[in-house]
Each structure stands twice: as C-alpha cells, then as structure tokens.
Amino acid sequence: MPPKGMGNMLRQAQQLQQRMARLQEEMAGRTIESSVGGGMVKVVANGKQEVVSITIDREVINPDDAEMLQDLIISAVNDALKKSQEMMQEEMNKLTGGFKIPGLF
C-alpha cells in the first residue's frame, strides 16, 4: 500500500491533468490575430496553434509580385503562431503556478 503522501500526490497529478485537458479544450476556442503589411494580410490562429483564417487585401494581390505576398503570408502566419504559443504558455503558467513541467510548452 502506497504511503499517504504518495496517494495525495497522485490525486493532485490527476487533478492537474484534468485541468490541463480542460484548458486545452478552452484554448481551441480562443483566437489571436496577426496583421502585417499595414493590415494587408491578417491571420487568425487558435490556442492549439492552428491557423483558422487568412484575409488578404486585394491591393496586395499582384500576379507580377507573388513573392511579396508569399513573404507577407509567411510573416503573418509565423507571428500568429508565436502569439498563440505565448497565449497558451501564459495560461499554462497560471495553471501550474509557474512550475515548469518538462514536455509542456
């Protein structure tokens, strides 16, 4: 039979795991937006680091300069994903009290 302290620690670990699962579900519904090129390209990502939408201003669509549009899209996507990771990290820190758990963000 495990010592009382061990059982309590296991319960706490299970509770933390349940709270983390709820947080991940909640984060899937939260979004952030990144805008580059003066708002010509906007990307929205959710807390699961998934891109959910991309909006491109018609003014930036130039068949003779596709490279510029590609660069703007890459920049906006990378920024949105970075912001999404930061949002998730902030929420995880609240959940764990700032305690770093290996393998979690």
Residue pairs with C-beta under 8 A, 6 or more apart in sequence:
2 10
16 95
16 96
19 95
20 92
20 95
20 104
23 91
23 92
23 95
24 47
24 48
26 47
26 91
27 46
27 47
27 48
27 87
27 88
27 91
28 46
28 47
28 48
28 50
29 46
29 47
30 46
30 47
30 87
31 44
31 45
31 46
31 47
31 52
32 44
32 45
32 80
32 83
32 84
32 87
33 42
33 43
33 44
33 80
34 42
34 43
34 44
34 45
34 76
34 77
34 79
34 80
34 83
35 41
35 42
35 76
36 72
36 75
36 76
36 79
37 57
37 60
37 72
37 76
39 57
40 56
40 57
40 59
40 60
40 72
41 54
41 55
41 56
41 57
41 60
41 69
41 72
41 73
41 75
41 76
42 53
42 54
42 55
42 76
43 51
43 53
43 54
43 55
43 73
43 76
43 77
43 79
43 80
44 51
44 52
44 53
44 54
44 80
45 51
45 52
45 77
45 80
45 81
45 83
45 84
46 52
46 84
47 84
47 87
47 88
47 91
48 84
49 81
49 84
49 85
49 88
51 77
51 80
51 81
54 73
54 76
54 77
56 69
56 73
60 68
60 69
60 72
61 69
62 68
62 69
85 105
88 105
89 105
92 104
92 105
96 104
